[in-house]
């Protein structure tokens, strides 16, 4: 089944870093980059392009931390690049100072979007990744200037539920940017949301939304290419992802410390505000190993070789209704057993394939219970999870749902033509 395109131009607006510049970006950042956001954006881009058979036009204002606390550059330069043969892309420059950078991003993104949609051809489709105000506002202004532009916003997080940041910036988002954002989105044609609860929070009808909780770009993994801690002949529990306290990594360590079996190890891979907690505990318990930040291919290989992958985020906090843990799909794709708490933002279908912390059960108890299950039974369920992700949550399948469920609906005449249905 192929997706045929008219001459409509597809534009992606977000915060991606060109892969040729990624190592440079890592070296200039004083905090871990937003790897989950990078992975989702590139998976979305490559998925759309696989469906339509041609490259999108990318306009980016990279999601870097602010100077001087989180980044070494006070100014992020703009430059042209090409992510694929025939692609014309641009990464905008901006003054990288707290709050002020949003003004620069808005101006530069607006300029580039207007330039990209100019001409006498048919209207463009603009995908915006982010609920950040400058990205959405720039695309919305371009849409006002040219009514035949169709706007689809991918909402990974609501503006009032940011990640790990200061209380002052959190207050700014809640009381300044969020009210403007919610007024602007009323003019958006379609949304890609992570959970079903988001449409109500956005104040838009559910039929304008398509739920894409996550996606996985199936990469080639070279067996044995990953450097691992040696000397372990027992079980390995692995956590990969952002080391943010609200994601439960500290609680995971506390639960692990209650396990007496010396042949069970906990490996933690990633970066974030809780790194100091992890390092402190690793010095006290030889079974706890912090692997630092690893290349994505290494992370995927680690996941494949572990005995149990764990997502320790619990269901406390309203933000769980509007969030889907991106690591869950990646975990399931590895073919390794997965354990986690039931979360409001995770559709029920996932719990057919992953192990859950039961009601009134401790995380320690859940870990020991799952590790005691017959290995063949564990692997059968994990293999079913991988098959489920492969068939239903790959980036080509998920972006096809966006094209079919959003862009082919009414409002404009057959912007995207779906063939062979």
KOLBA-79232 format. One record per residue: residue in one letter; x, y, z of N, C-alpha, C in turn. Coordinates in pm, whole numbers, padded with zeros to 5 digits, always signed. Layout:
// KOLBA-79232
AXYZXYZXYZ/...
// end
This chain:
// KOLBA-79232
X+00085-00119+00000+00000+00000+00000+00088+00124+00000/X+00074+00208-00102+00159+00325-00116+00080+00453-00095/X+00151+00553-00052+00091+00685-00037+00137+00771-00152/X+00045+00820-00232+00082+00907-00343+00066+01051-00303/X+00156+01135-00350+00151+01277-00315+00110+01359-00434/X+00038+01467-00408+00019+01570-00508+00145+01656-00502/X+00140+01775-00557+00257+01863-00552+00264+01940-00421/X+00179+01906-00327+00180+01973-00198+00316+01957-00129/X+00366+02065-00073+00495+02063-00005+00476+02029+00141/X+00556+01936+00192+00552+01898+00332+00669+01962+00406/X+00638+02035+00513+00739+02107+00589+00735+02060+00733/X+00852+02035+00790+00862+01995+00931+00933+02106+01007/X+00868+02155+01114+00925+02259+01199+00945+02199+01338/X+01069+02204+01387+01095+02144+01518+01229+02184+01573/X+01286+02093+01653+01413+02124+01720+01522+02024+01692/X+01522+01964+01572+01620+01861+01541+01759+01919+01519/X+01857+01838+01550+01996+01870+01517+02038+01779+01402/X+02092+01834+01293+02139+01747+01184+02236+01643+01239/X+02224+01523+01191+02305+01415+01246+02454+01438+01227/X+02491+01514+01124+02632+01545+01102+02685+01641+01208/X+02594+01711+01277+02633+01810+01377+02610+01760+01521/X+02564+01637+01534+02518+01592+01665+02630+01584+01768/X+02744+01530+01730+02855+01518+01825+02906+01656+01868/X+02906+01751+01775+02944+01888+01809+02845+01947+01908/X+02716+01920+01885+02612+01971+01975+02628+01913+02115/X+02662+01786+02125+02684+01722+02254+02801+01787+02327/X+02909+01816+02253+03029+01874+02316+03004+02016+02367/X+02911+02088+02305+02883+02226+02345+02778+02236+02455/X+02708+02128+02479+02602+02131+02580+02657+02090+02716/X+02617+02161+02820+02660+02130+02956+02563+02035+03025/X+02451+02007+02960+02351+01913+03011+02319+01815+02898/X+02264+01698+02930+02230+01603+02824+02129+01662+02725/X+02149+01637+02598+02053+01681+02498+01922+01604+02514/X+01818+01652+02448+01688+01587+02457+01683+01471+02357/X+01743+01360+02399+01757+01245+02309+01621+01187+02268/X+01526+01182+02361+01394+01128+02328+01327+01213+02221/X+01338+01345+02234+01279+01435+02135+01349+01420+02000/X+01481+01408+02001+01556+01388+01877+01510+01260+01808/X+01501+01152+01885+01462+01023+01826+01322+01028+01768/X+01227+01089+01842+01090+01095+01792+01083+01176+01664/X+01149+01291+01663+01142+01377+01545+01198+01310+01421/X+01318+01251+01435+01377+01186+01319+01296+01064+01275/X+01241+00991+01371+01155+00877+01335+01032+00924+01258/X+00974+01036+01303+00857+01092+01235+00894+01137+01093/X+01004+01209+01081+01048+01259+00951+01072+01144+00854/X+01150+01045+00897+01182+00933+00809+01059+00848+00779/X+00966+00839+00874+00843+00764+00850+00756+00830+00744/X+00737+00961+00755+00660+01035+00655+00725+01020+00518/X+00856+01036+00514+00926+01030+00385+00919+00891+00323/X+00920+00788+00406+00906+00652+00353+00768+00632+00291/X+00668+00697+00348+00532+00684+00296+00509+00764+00168/X+00565+00883+00160+00538+00970+00045+00642+00959-00064/X+00758+00900-00033+00859+00878-00134+00940+01000-00173/X+00941+01102-00089+01020+01221-00118+01055+01291+00012/X+01164+01370+00015+01205+01432+00141+01117+01551+00180/X+01103+01571+00310+01037+01689+00362+01137+01804+00366/X+01086+01924+00383+01170+02041+00404+01174+02068+00555/X+01293+02069+00614+01307+02083+00758+01347+02225+00795/X+01279+02280+00896+01315+02409+00954+01330+02386+01103/X+01450+02411+01156+01476+02374+01294+01530+02491+01376/X+01488+02494+01502+01552+02576+01604+01587+02478+01715/X+01709+02424+01715+01744+02312+01803+01712+02337+01950/X+01669+02230+02017+01631+02237+02159+01755+02232+02247/X+01830+02341+02253+01949+02347+02337+01919+02422+02466/X+01992+02387+02571+01982+02460+02696+02037+02602+02680/X+02005+02689+02774+02044+02830+02764+02185+02857+02816/X+02250+02956+02758+02379+03006+02803+02356+03092+02928/X+02442+03088+03028+02569+03012+03037+02555+02882+03116/X+02441+02861+03182+02428+02747+03273+02428+02614+03200/X+02359+02607+03086+02338+02477+03021+02405+02462+02886/X+02464+02570+02834+02526+02563+02701+02646+02655+02695/X+02743+02620+02612+02866+02699+02603+02856+02816+02506/X+02755+02817+02419+02742+02924+02320+02632+03022+02359/X+02665+03152+02355+02562+03254+02382+02478+03281+02258/X+02533+03239+02143+02458+03253+02018+02468+03123+01940/X+02354+03069+01901+02350+02949+01818+02337+02995+01673/X+02437+02965+01594+02439+03015+01456+02339+02941+01368/X+02294+03010+01264+02206+02948+01165+02285+02896+01046/X+02235+02793+00981+02304+02738+00865+02209+02650+00784/X+02243+02635+00657+02167+02546+00569+02225+02405+00578/X+02141+02305+00558+02189+02167+00553+02092+02085+00470/X+02126+01963+00444+02040+01873+00368+02042+01736+00434/X+01930+01695+00490+01925+01567+00563+01909+01448+00470/X+01873+01474+00345+01854+01368+00246+01878+01426+00107/X+01901+01341+00011+01926+01386-00125+01806+01466-00176/X+01832+01587-00221+01726+01672-00274+01655+01756-00170/X+01692+01742-00042+01625+01818+00065+01690+01954+00083/X+01608+02053+00110+01655+02189+00138+01612+02226+00279/X+01706+02226+00373+01674+02244+00514+01750+02364+00572/X+01698+02414+00684+01764+02526+00748+01748+02519+00900/X+01860+02542+00970+01858+02552+01116+01879+02700+01151/X+01781+02760+01218+01784+02904+01241+01881+02941+01353/X+01933+03061+01348+02018+03112+01453+01937+03187+01557/X+01985+03190+01681+01914+03264+01785+02007+03297+01901/X+01976+03407+01970+02048+03446+02089+02008+03350+02200/X+02105+03276+02253+02075+03164+02341+02072+03204+02489/X+01987+03300+02523+01970+03345+02660+01830+03309+02709/X+01813+03278+02839+01682+03236+02890+01571+03332+02851/X+01457+03278+02809+01336+03349+02772+01357+03433+02645/X+01462+03515+02642+01488+03601+02526+01501+03518+02399/X+01558+03398+02412+01579+03317+02293+01447+03280+02226/X+01338+03276+02302+01209+03243+02243+01164+03350+02143/X+01197+03476+02171+01164+03584+02079+01243+03567+01948/X+01373+03539+01962+01457+03519+01844+01409+03399+01764/X+01376+03290+01832+01327+03171+01762+01200+03202+01684/X+01107+03274+01747+00981+03308+01681+01006+03388+01553/X+01089+03490+01562+01116+03575+01446+01182+03495+01334/X+01285+03418+01369+01360+03345+01267+01279+03230+01207/X+01203+03160+01292+01119+03051+01240+01011+03105+01148/X+00949+03216+01186+00846+03278+01101+00903+03314+00966/X+01021+03374+00967+01085+03415+00842+01111+03295+00751/X+01161+03187+00809+01194+03069+00728+01068+02997+00678/X+00965+02990+00763+00841+02924+00720+00777+03003+00606/X+00771+03136+00620+00713+03219+00516+00790+03203+00385/X+00921+03196+00395+01003+03176+00276+00974+03041+00212/X+00953+02940+00294+00932+02805+00243+00796+02787+00177/X+00694+02860+00224+00559+02843+00170+00527+02944+00060/X+00622+03031+00030+00597+03132-00073+00594+03067-00211/X+00534+03136-00307+00525+03083-00443+00380+03064-00485/X+00364+03018-00607+00230+03005-00664+00176+02862-00660/X+00250+02770-00602+00207+02631-00599+00094+02608-00500/X+00047+02483-00490-00060+02452-00395-00015+02469-00252/X-00111+02481-00160-00080+02505-00019+00006+02396+00042/X+00084+02435+00139+00174+02342+00205+00108+02280+00328/X+00166+02170+00375+00129+02111+00502+00248+02130+00596/X+00225+02198+00708+00331+02226+00803+00310+02143+00929/X+00405+02055+00959+00404+01978+01084+00492+02052+01184/X+00441+02073+01305+00520+02139+01409+00537+02042+01525/X+00662+02011+01559+00688+01928+01676+00720+02019+01792/X+00633+02021+01892+00656+02097+02014+00532+02178+02049/X+00508+02187+02179+00408+02280+02229+00474+02410+02272/X+00604+02425+02243+00674+02549+02275+00617+02662+02192/X+00589+02773+02257+00517+02883+02193+00582+02936+02066/X+00713+02963+02061+00768+03022+01938+00749+02934+01815/X+00752+02803+01830+00736+02712+01717+00592+02715+01665/X+00497+02701+01757+00355+02698+01718+00311+02835+01668/X+00353+02942+01737+00312+03077+01698+00366+03114+01561/X+00489+03075+01531+00547+03105+01400+00469+03037+01288/X+00435+02910+01307+00359+02837+01205+00217+02892+01193/X+00155+02928+01306+00019+02982+01304+00015+03116+01231/X+00118+03199+01251+00123+03328+01181+00137+03307+01031/X+00219+03209+00993+00235+03178+00851+00102+03131+00791/X+00028+03055+00867-00103+03007+00821-00200+03124+00802/X-00194+03223+00890-00280+03341+00876-00247+03419+00751/X-00119+03421+00715-00076+03494+00597-00114+03421+00469/X-00124+03289+00479-00160+03211+00360-00261+03105+00400/X-00385+03124+00365-00496+03042+00415-00494+02899+00363/X-00420+02872+00253-00420+02736+00199-00315+02647+00266/X-00250+02698+00369-00157+02617+00448-00235+02538+00552/X-00204+02410+00562-00266+02326+00664-00164+02299+00773/X-00206+02315+00898-00115+02308+01012-00148+02191+01102/X-00048+02107+01127-00062+01992+01216+00043+02003+01325/X+00001+02010+01451+00092+02024+01564+00106+01891+01636/X+00230+01847+01652+00262+01727+01730+00285+01772+01873/X+00206+01724+01967+00211+01773+02105+00272+01666+02196/X+00403+01670+02219+00466+01569+02305+00441+01596+02453/X+00425+01722+02489+00400+01762+02628+00316+01889+02627/X+00232+01905+02727+00158+02030+02742+00249+02135+02804/X+00230+02263+02770+00323+02366+02818+00329+02380+02969/X+00221+02347+03038+00221+02360+03184+00280+02238+03254/X+00325+02138+03176+00388+02019+03234+00526+01999+03173/X+00620+02093+03197+00755+02080+03140+00835+01974+03214/X+00953+01946+03164+01042+01851+03230+01111+01916+03349/X+01231+01870+03375+01307+01918+03489+01354+02062+03464/X+01298+02160+03536+01336+02300+03519+01309+02374+03649/X+01355+02499+03657+01339+02578+03778+01192+02616+03799/X+01157+02647+03923+01020+02687+03954+00986+02819+03885/X+01087+02905+03865+01063+03035+03803+01024+03017+03656/X+01098+02929+03585+01066+02905+03445+00933+02830+03433/X+00906+02742+03527+00779+02670+03527+00662+02767+03542/X+00679+02867+03630+00576+02968+03650+00558+03053+03524/X+00670+03087+03460+00663+03165+03335+00583+03089+03229/X+00611+02960+03214+00539+02880+03115+00389+02875+03146/X+00357+02855+03274+00217+02839+03313+00136+02966+03297/X+00195+03081+03337+00118+03204+03343+00138+03297+03225/X+00244+03275+03147+00269+03363+03033+00249+03291+02900/X+00327+03184+02877+00322+03118+02747+00198+03031+02728/X+00159+02956+02832+00047+02862+02817-00083+02929+02774/X-00125+03042+02835-00251+03105+02792-00248+03147+02644/X-00132+03196+02597-00121+03234+02456-00127+03110+02368/X-00057+03005+02410-00056+02880+02334-00197+02826+02314/X-00278+02825+02421-00412+02767+02411-00506+02850+02325/X-00479+02980+02312-00558+03061+02219-00518+03031+02075/X-00388+03018+02052-00338+02995+01917-00385+02861+01861/X-00383+02756+01944-00410+02621+01892-00554+02603+01844/X-00641+02696+01876-00778+02683+01828-00785+02695+01675/X-00682+02756+01614-00679+02770+01469-00602+02659+01399/X-00548+02564+01478-00472+02453+01421-00567+02352+01358/X-00530+02299+01242-00618+02206+01171-00621+02067+01233/X-00505+02019+01280-00499+01882+01330-00386+01870+01432/X-00399+01768+01517-00301+01745+01622-00260+01598+01623/X-00134+01574+01654-00087+01441+01687-00060+01444+01837/X-00134+01365+01913-00122+01366+02059-00068+01233+02110/X-00005+01239+02227+00052+01118+02286-00052+01035+02361/X-00156+01102+02414-00259+01030+02489-00397+01082+02450/X-00499+01003+02482-00637+01043+02452-00685+01158+02538/X-00620+01181+02651-00661+01289+02741-00624+01427+02685/X-00534+01432+02590-00481+01561+02546-00583+01647+02472/X-00674+01586+02398-00770+01668+02322-00854+01755+02414/X-00896+01698+02528-00974+01776+02623-00890+01888+02685/X-00764+01857+02716-00675+01959+02773-00648+02071+02674/X-00639+02037+02545-00615+02136+02442-00740+02218+02412/X-00856+02166+02451-00981+02235+02424-01025+02223+02280/X-00992+02109+02217-01030+02087+02077-01107+01955+02066/X-01190+01940+01964-01267+01816+01946-01175+01697+01921/X-01209+01579+01973-01125+01460+01954-01102+01425+01808/X-01198+01458+01721-01182+01424+01580-01072+01504+01511/X-01022+01607+01575-00909+01682+01519-00775+01624+01565/X-00781+01518+01641-00658+01458+01697-00642+01314+01651/X-00519+01272+01634-00488+01131+01615-00382+01096+01719/X-00406+00989+01793-00313+00950+01898-00198+00869+01839/X-00078+00920+01857+00044+00848+01823+00131+00857+01947/X+00117+00758+02035+00185+00765+02164+00336+00752+02152/X+00380+00695+02044+00523+00680+02022+00545+00604+01893/X+00671+00589+01857+00704+00513+01737+00848+00468+01748/X+00880+00366+01670+01015+00309+01676+01070+00296+01535/X+01189+00349+01514+01258+00333+01387+01351+00214+01399/X+01318+00106+01334+01394-00018+01350+01533-00004+01290/X+01633-00002+01377+01772+00016+01336+01842-00119+01333/X+01947-00126+01255+02029-00248+01252+02122-00248+01371/X+02118-00355+01448+02204-00367+01566+02311-00471+01535/X+02434-00435+01553+02545-00528+01529+02575-00604+01658/X+02548-00734+01663+02572-00810+01785+02716-00798+01831/X+02732-00778+01962+02865-00770+02019+02934-00636+02003/X+02863-00536+01947+02925-00406+01922+02925-00317+02045/X+02860-00361+02152+02845-00276+02269+02940-00316+02381/X+03010-00216+02432+03099-00239+02546+03017-00244+02674/X+03029-00351+02753+02949-00368+02874+03040-00397+02993/X+02990-00368+03113+03066-00410+03233+03078-00561+03234/X+03193-00610+03269+03212-00754+03268+03198-00815+03406/X+03210-00947+03410+03213-01015+03539+03080-01056+03595/X+02970-01031+03524+02839-01067+03579+02788-01196+03516/X+02754-01293+03600+02700-01420+03551+02556-01439+03595/X+02500-01335+03660+02363-01345+03709+02267-01266+03623/X+02168-01204+03687+02064-01130+03616+02100-00982+03610/X+02064-00918+03498+02088-00775+03480+01956-00702+03459/X+01929-00605+03546+01816-00515+03531+01870-00387+03469/X+01802-00334+03370+01852-00217+03299+01749-00106+03293/X+01797+00017+03322+01716+00137+03301+01793+00228+03205/X+01728+00270+03097+01789+00367+03005+01693+00483+02988/X+01749+00604+02984+01662+00720+02966+01707+00838+03050/X+01619+00938+03057+01649+01059+03133+01653+01030+03282/X+01758+01077+03347+01771+01057+03491+01711+01178+03564/X+01579+01183+03561+01501+01289+03625+01431+01226+03745/X+01435+01291+03858+01376+01235+03980+01229+01197+03963/X+01157+01278+03886+01013+01249+03873+00985+01124+03791/X+01088+01073+03723+01071+00949+03647+01103+00825+03728/X+01135+00843+03857+01144+00731+03948+01278+00662+03959/X+01385+00722+03906+01514+00653+03909+01567+00638+04052/X+01543+00738+04137+01588+00728+04276+01512+00619+04349/X+01381+00611+04326+01299+00505+04387+01343+00368+04337/X+01384+00359+04211+01434+00233+04157+01559+00188+04232/X+01650+00279+04257+01773+00246+04330+01741+00198+04471/X+01648+00268+04538+01609+00228+04673+01548+00088+04673/X+01465+00059+04572+01405-00074+04562+01512-00179+04537/X+01608-00147+04454+01715-00243+04422+01800-00273+04545/X+01825-00173+04627+01908-00192+04746+01847-00293+04842/X+01715-00313+04833+01647-00409+04921+01660-00553+04872/X+01715-00571+04752+01735-00706+04698+01865-00762+04754/X+01859-00876+04817+01976-00934+04881+02062-01017+04787/X+02002-01067+04679+02075-01153+04586+02192-01077+04523/X+02314-01123+04547+02434-01056+04498+02461-01082+04350/X+02385-01173+04291+02402-01202+04149+02309-01120+04060/X+02232-01032+04121+02145-00942+04044+02209-00803+04040/X+02226-00749+03919+02286-00617+03903+02185-00519+03843/X+02203-00393+03874+02124-00286+03814+02217-00197+03733/X+02192-00187+03604+02268-00098+03516+02181+00022+03481/X+02238+00140+03487+02166+00263+03456+02243+00339+03349/X+02172+00381+03247+02232+00448+03133+02152+00573+03101/X+02219+00689+03095+02150+00813+03062+02210+00931+03136/X+02145+01045+03124+02192+01165+03191+02075+01248+03241/X+02103+01337+03334+01999+01422+03389+02032+01467+03530/X+01935+01528+03596+01958+01589+03727+01988+01488+03838/X+01953+01361+03816+01973+01261+03921+02103+01183+03907/X+02193+01226+03817+02319+01155+03798+02399+01147+03927/X+02402+01256+04004+02479+01256+04130+02427+01151+04227/X+02293+01134+04230+02234+01032+04317+02279+00893+04273/X+02280+00870+04142+02319+00740+04089+02466+00712+04120/X+02552+00810+04096+02695+00790+04121+02723+00764+04269/X+02653+00836+04356+02673+00816+04500+02637+00674+04541/X+02525+00625+04493+02482+00490+04529+02570+00384+04464/X+02622+00413+04345+02708+00316+04276+02838+00295+04352/X+02883+00398+04423+03004+00384+04504+02981+00297+04627/X+02855+00287+04668+02822+00211+04789+02782+00067+04761/X+02744+00038+04637+02695-00096+04603+02757-00137+04471/X+02845-00237+04475+02916-00280+04354+02822-00336+04247/X+02702-00377+04286+02607-00433+04190+02540-00325+04104/X+02547-00201+04148+02488-00088+04074+02595-00027+03985/X+02571-00026+03856+02669+00025+03761+02609+00137+03676/X+02673+00253+03680+02631+00366+03597+02713+00365+03469/X+02646+00352+03356+02714+00340+03227+02726+00472+03154/X+02672+00581+03210+02683+00712+03148+02595+00727+03026/X+02628+00824+02943+02558+00845+02816+02619+00756+02710/X+02535+00686+02636+02583+00595+02532+02518+00630+02398/X+02586+00595+02292+02530+00608+02158+02402+00525+02148/X+02308+00572+02066+02179+00503+02055+02195+00356+02017/X+02287+00326+01928+02306+00186+01888+02352+00103+02006/X+02436+00160+02092+02481+00089+02211+02367+00067+02310/X+02281+00170+02324+02167+00158+02415+02075+00046+02369/X+02049+00039+02239+01961-00065+02186+02021-00204+02209/X+02154-00214+02197+02219-00342+02219+02216-00381+02366/X+02234-00283+02455+02224-00309+02598+02085-00360+02633/X+01984-00299+02577+01846-00341+02603+01823-00484+02556/X+01882-00518+02443+01863-00652+02388+01927-00759+02474/X+02039-00724+02543+02116-00823+02618+02078-00832+02765/X+02000-00737+02815+01960-00738+02956+01859-00849+02984/X+01837-00876+03112+01737-00976+03151+01601-00913+03180/X+01603-00786+03222+01478-00717+03254+01497-00567+03233/X+01406-00506+03157+01406-00361+03138+01299-00302+03227/X+01330-00190+03290+01237-00138+03389+01207+00010+03367/X+01080+00045+03381+01036+00184+03379+00980+00215+03517/X+01055+00285+03603+01013+00303+03742+00918+00421+03766/X+00876+00488+03660+00784+00601+03679+00651+00551+03735/X+00607+00611+03845+00478+00571+03900+00366+00661+03848/X+00244+00636+03891+00129+00706+03835+00088+00829+03916/X+00175+00876+04005+00144+00995+04083+00164+01119+03997/X+00071+01214+04006+00083+01338+03930-00009+01339+03810/X-00078+01451+03790-00173+01461+03678-00104+01456+03542/X+00026+01489+03536+00095+01492+03407+00098+01354+03341/X+00079+01246+03420+00079+01112+03362-00034+01092+03262/X-00143+01168+03276-00253+01158+03180-00214+01214+03043/X-00113+01299+03043-00074+01367+02920+00066+01328+02873/X+00113+01215+02923+00250+01174+02891+00256+01024+02863/X+00337+00987+02768+00363+00846+02738+00515+00827+02744/X+00563+00733+02827+00708+00712+02837+00765+00657+02707/X+00844+00739+02638+00895+00700+02506+00979+00573+02512/X+01044+00549+02627+01128+00431+02638+01048+00302+02631/X+00917+00307+02657+00839+00184+02663+00837+00111+02529/X+00812+00184+02421+00811+00122+02288+00950+00071+02252/X+01052+00150+02286+01190+00108+02258+01224-00019+02337/X+01184-00021+02464+01203-00141+02546+01138-00264+02480/X+01010-00249+02444+00937-00362+02389+00997-00412+02258/X+01052-00321+02180+01111-00358+02051+01236-00444+02068/X+01297-00443+02186+01420-00518+02210+01398-00668+02221/X+01275-00709+02254+01249-00850+02277+01290-00896+02415/X+01315-00801+02506+01352-00829+02644+01231-00801+02734/X+01207-00882+02838+01094-00857+02929+01097-00715+02988/X+00978-00656+03005+00964-00518+03052+00875-00515+03175/X+00915-00434+03273+00836-00415+03396+00812-00267+03418/X+00691-00231+03458+00660-00091+03488+00530-00079+03564/X+00505+00040+03615+00379+00070+03682+00269+00095+03577/X+00144+00061+03608+00034+00103+03520+00025+00255+03522/X+00020+00317+03404+00016+00462+03392-00106+00507+03314/X-00165+00619+03353-00286+00669+03287-00265+00692+03138/X-00145+00736+03100-00121+00771+02961-00087+00654+02871/X-00076+00534+02926-00042+00415+02848-00169+00337+02815/X-00203+00321+02686-00323+00245+02649-00320+00103+02705/X-00438+00049+02733-00450-00080+02797-00389-00193+02715/X-00386-00177+02583-00334-00285+02497-00188-00320+02528/X-00113-00224+02581+00028-00249+02610+00045-00349+02724/X-00051-00354+02815-00035-00438+02934-00057-00586+02907/X-00091-00618+02781-00093-00759+02740+00049-00811+02721/X+00145-00718+02707+00280-00757+02669+00387-00723+02773/X+00356-00635+02866+00455-00598+02967+00407-00642+03105/X+00500-00652+03198+00468-00690+03335+00444-00563+03417/X+00343-00568+03502+00306-00450+03580+00332-00471+03729/X+00368-00362+03795+00373-00363+03941+00229-00369+03989/X+00195-00473+04064+00055-00493+04104+00016-00401+04220/X-00113-00385+04237-00164-00301+04344-00116-00353+04480/X-00068-00263+04563-00015-00295+04697+00113-00377+04693/X+00176-00385+04576+00303-00456+04564+00418-00355+04557/X+00527-00384+04625+00643-00296+04619+00717-00318+04488/X+00797-00219+04449+00877-00233+04327+00979-00346+04345/X+01034-00357+04465+01127-00467+04494+01060-00602+04472/X+00939-00617+04529+00865-00741+04515+00833-00773+04370/X+00798-00669+04292+00764-00690+04151+00886-00736+04072/X+01001-00677+04100+01124-00718+04031+01156-00865+04058/X+01151-00904+04185+01183-01042+04221+01079-01139+04164/X+00953-01096+04162+00847-01183+04108+00870-01208+03959/X+00899-01104+03884+00917-01121+03740+01043-01202+03710/X+01152-01178+03784+01274-01253+03759+01261-01400+03795/X+01161-01434+03876+01141-01574+03915+01053-01651+03817/X+00994-01581+03721+00909-01647+03622+00995-01733+03530/X+00940-01847+03487+01011-01936+03396+01062-01859+03275/X+01190-01881+03241+01255-01802+03136+01185-01817+03001/X+01140-01935+02969+01072-01955+02841+00943-01875+02836/X+00870-01870+02946+00747-01792+02954+00777-01642+02939/X+00886-01597+03004+00924-01457+02993+00957-01420+02848/X+01035-01504+02783+01079-01475+02648+00963-01481+02548/X+00868-01569+02572+00752-01578+02483+00672-01448+02486/X+00653-01397+02607+00578-01271+02620+00658-01155+02563/X+00789-01153+02585+00873-01046+02532+00878-01049+02380/X+00879-01168+02321+00877-01181+02175+00746-01130+02118/X+00636-01157+02189+00506-01106+02146+00502-00954+02152/X+00570-00897+02253+00577-00751+02265+00652-00692+02147/X+00763-00755+02111+00841-00706+01997+00759-00713+01869/X+00687-00823+01849+00604-00838+01730+00495-00732+01727/X+00434-00704+01842+00331-00601+01852+00384-00465+01809/X+00504-00430+01858+00565-00302+01822+00602-00299+01674/X+00661-00406+01625+00703-00414+01486+00585-00394+01392/X+00472-00457+01423+00356-00452+01334+00270-00328+01351/X+00275-00265+01470+00180-00157+01497+00242-00023+01534/X+00366-00022+01580+00424+00101+01633+00551+00146+01564/X+00585+00085+01451+00699+00132+01373+00671+00270+01316/X+00775+00346+01285+00753+00483+01241+00680+00493+01108/X+00697+00396+01019+00626+00401+00891+00477+00376+00912/X+00445+00280+00997+00304+00251+01028+00238+00369+01098/X+00305+00425+01198+00247+00533+01276+00229+00660+01194/X+00327+00694+01111+00312+00815+01030+00210+00795+00919/X+00193+00671+00875+00085+00644+00779-00050+00676+00843/X-00064+00645+00972-00188+00677+01042-00211+00829+01047/X-00103+00903+01061-00116+01049+01059-00165+01096+00923/X-00103+01045+00819-00142+01084+00684-00287+01046+00654/X-00325+00926+00692-00460+00879+00662-00566+00944+00751/X-00537+00954+00881-00637+00998+00977-00649+01150+00990/X-00542+01222+00952-00544+01367+00969-00541+01439+00836/X-00437+01418+00760-00416+01500+00642-00511+01469+00527/X-00568+01350+00524-00659+01316+00415-00803+01351+00447/X-00827+01408+00567-00963+01449+00602-00999+01577+00530/X-01121+01620+00550-01171+01739+00482-01098+01864+00522/X-01138+01974+00465-01080+02103+00497-01001+02157+00379/X-00932+02069+00306-00865+02108+00184-00877+01991+00087/X-00869+02019-00039-00895+01917-00139-00779+01820-00156/X-00794+01703-00096-00702+01590-00120-00555+01630-00116/X-00514+01688-00005-00374+01727+00010-00280+01609-00003/X-00323+01498+00055-00244+01376+00048-00334+01267-00008/X-00291+01197-00110-00373+01094-00172-00325+00958-00123/X-00413+00883-00061-00379+00750-00010-00419+00647-00115/X-00323+00569-00164-00350+00474-00272-00347+00330-00219/X-00421+00243-00283-00416+00101-00254-00481+00066-00125/X-00580+00142-00080-00643+00115+00050-00737-00003+00039/
// end
